Structures are given as C-alpha cells and as structure tokens.
Amino acid sequence: MTVDSSPEAEAAPAAPQQSLSTAAARNLTTITKSAPQMQEITSRWLLRMLPWVETKGGAYRVNRRLRHTVGDGRIEFVQEGAAVRVIPRELGELALLRGFEDLEVLTALADRCAQRDFAAGEVIVSRGSPADRIHLIAHGRIRQAGEGKYGGEIALGVLADGAHFGENALLDADARHDHTATAETSGTLLTLSRADFAAVRDSAPGLQAHIAEFDSGTRRPQNKHGEAEIALSAGHVGEVDVPNTFVDYELKPREYELSVAQTVLRIHTRVADLYNGPMNQTEEQLRLTIEALRERQEHELINNREFGLLHNADFKQRIQPHSGPPTPDDMDDLLCRRRGTKFFLAHPRTIAAIGRGFNAYGLYPDHVDVGGQSVPAWRGVPILPCNKIPISEEQTSSIIALRTGEKNQGVIGLWQTGLPDEVEPGLSARFMGINEQAVMSYLVSTYYSAAVLVPDALGVMENVQIARGRD
C-alpha cells in the first residue's frame, strides 16, 4: 500500500467557523480591572502602634528633671539625634578641671569639643604620635595597646562610654601618645584640642587660677539615676527640722519640630475628564501618592538623624549581642532595661534570625494577637516587622524596643491635625491650580516627628548578625 506524503495531502481543509470567536467578542465586552497596585506598600507597624500626640505650633518640648552624675569618674553627654555634645559640668570629671564650677567657662570648653564618628577597626591614635587633644568617648569600645617590657604588643585595657584619654595633652606641648587606641566597635567621640583649651584658658582668669592651684570642690547630691536629689525626711518623731527641697529641671530642654514630607502630584485635565471611569483617576493617583508618603514617613521615624529612633536611643540603652546572632539571653537583656516594653521592632530578616536563634536553644517564640493579626512574641511582647531598619553590608541589623505613650513616659509620635484640605489626619492635598499645558497640580504634605520622653523608653540592640551560618 502506498502513502501519499505530499504537502497538499497533509494539509486537511479547515472546518468552517460556526460561531463568533472569543478574540472578536472581547471587543464588545467590558473588561474587569483591578485598582492600581503598588509593591512598596508595607504593614507600617510603627505608624500603627505609636500613640500620636497633637502638636500645636509645630514643636514639642520635652521637659525633664536635671540629670547628670558628677563625681562618678565618667563623662556624660547629651544626644540630639546623631549630634552629640558634652554636658559642661561633666568636664569636672577630668582631673585637671575637678572642682572648677564656673559654668560659663565650662560651657565655652564644651562648645569647642568637636564630634568624630569612628568605625570598627579604625586606629584613633598611634603610639608615639604627637598628642595635641583629649578624647572623650561618647559611645563605643576602644582598645588600648602598648609595647611590653620584652617587646611585642600588650593589651593595656578597653575604654567605653564615658571614658577619656589624652588629658595630659591639654597642658604639655611635647606630649606624645604612649599607646595605640583602636576601635573595637563603631562609635562616637568628642575631641578638645590644646589650642582651643588654651584660647578659653587665656580669657578666663578663674580657670588660670584653678589650674595653678588644682583645688577640689564639692558636689551636689544625686540619686541612683543621676538626677538632682530631692531632700526628704521620713520616720522621724517630734519637732525635727524638715528638709527644704526643690525639683531642678534641665535649663535647655529639647524641642522636637515637626518634619515634613511633600510632593507635587500632577494630573492632566484630559485624563481626569475623559478617562475617569470606572475608577477616578485623581483619587487613584492621590491614593498611591499618600501610600508612598506614609512609607517615607515611617522610614524617617526610624532613620532620620535628628529624630529617628535609631539615632535617638540613649547610649546607655544600646547593647550588643553576646555572640552575633540574636539569642533568648540577648532579647532578655534588651527587655529588662525598661519597664512596660510595648513591642519590639525588627527587619523581617532579623525576625527570621531570632527564630533560628531560639530554635538553637530548643525554644520557639510565642504568638500574640495584635490588631487581629498573629505575630511572634518574646515573653508576651510582640516582635513586629519593619523593613525600614537598615541592614549593613556585613549583614548586621538592629532590634528596637519601645515603651510608648505620654502617661508611660515613653515614645510618642507627633503630628498636627486639622490642616487645610486635610484628606487624612496630618496629611493634606492642596489644589495648586492648572498651568498653561492643562495640567492640574496638588501639593501633598504630611507633618510628623517622634519624641523620646525619658531615655529608658527606647532601647536598641545593635550589630545583630542576621546571615545564616554554615551548617
């Protein structure tokens, strides 16, 4: 039997079309469409969990009790975001200035201190190099090393927050460093040069006399928290003298001004007029713009150098993990530094590392309900995700712990509501007009900030290793 394999034989005649094709039918249908989607939108737990306080006048002043401890041998500092300055009276911890109480002169010296941020592994000073300034360590760990009697390098000690070195350089023009100082962690220090010290000394006869005599002075009593003591009497009987007292306040309380995030939204009138159904183009453009502004707002509340949480945590409320990855012990160390911790905040990858760290100890995080969602928790405190917390190139990140609310002396969010053309609390969209190209413009603005009422309301565990180790 022969088979015809010619192309004409292989091509069978197509069956005649019996009904309307789907491709043609789609021309007469109304397609179902989704609203515009946006991958940038996150859960924004920080914005949801912070108590927001009405801030009239665009600023919020935090009044505190006067707090510093003179006489404990350690120097204390004031933080305003990423900026650090030394408390003038704390310069009395230096042997050279101990007992000197002229606040005007001490303030002049404090104002001349220059801030220097350093990275882990950085050499701060080298042994044998000229010493022309004193170094005051605000935050971080610095290792001192010298030369041993029989050669080789020997460890002399480790200096941390509140310590200082190089004091002899202020008076000795021939001073040299007798050790090498190397940063073990990143941190911040302030330096006062010999030239700046001499400039203040030459204009202050009282300081000149103090240096010559090197007197010791009295100190005002403080409580265990470093606050000026309130004199009290208890348990007495009879007609004893009741002590007099007053509560001293900080003379220069910090003020938080509302920050702003803004953009100009532009929409062509032709689009708004002709292509406005079934969805309102103006409303959808505004919705997505607001989402982007809210994401930026949360980013600023975490990372802004003036009011961001990472930069406003008190140095005494910053801790390091014991071994790198987060462990239950590390979480306890962070938790125990404040009363009434409301929640932890961590990058999603950090939360995964927390889970691995717990599993290594045979533990599993609890889960609690927050706003109808089940989230992991440690000792009943929820651990909430926030992808605005940065991850370094070394695959380390931070975990933030917060106590919130004005009544609890915690962390609060600041905003001002009742704005003109307000579309959401603290967010307005103001019509700016139509230009000659028939483009409408809206100024979309939101005003916000955050305040830490007392230092222990906010804590940070820094340099948490989140990368998975080798099996």
Secondary structure by P-SEA (a helix, b strand, c coil): cccccccccccccccccccccaaaaaaaccccccccccccccccccccccbbbbbcccbbbbbbcccccccccccccccccccccccccccccccccccccaaaaaaaaaaabbbbbbccccccccccccccbbbbbcbbbbbbbbbcccccccccccccccccccccccccccccccbbbbbcccbbbbbbcaaaaaaaaaacaaaaaaaaccccccccccccccccccccccccccccbbbbbbbbcccbbbbbcccbbbbbbbbbccccccccccccaaaaaaaaaaaaaaaaaaaaaccccccccccccccccccccccccccaaaaaaaaaccccccbbbbcaaaaaaaaaaaaaacbbbbbbbcccbbbbbcccccccccccccccccccbbbbbbccccccccbbbbbcccccccccccbbbbbcccccccbbbbbccccccccccccccbbbbcccccccccc
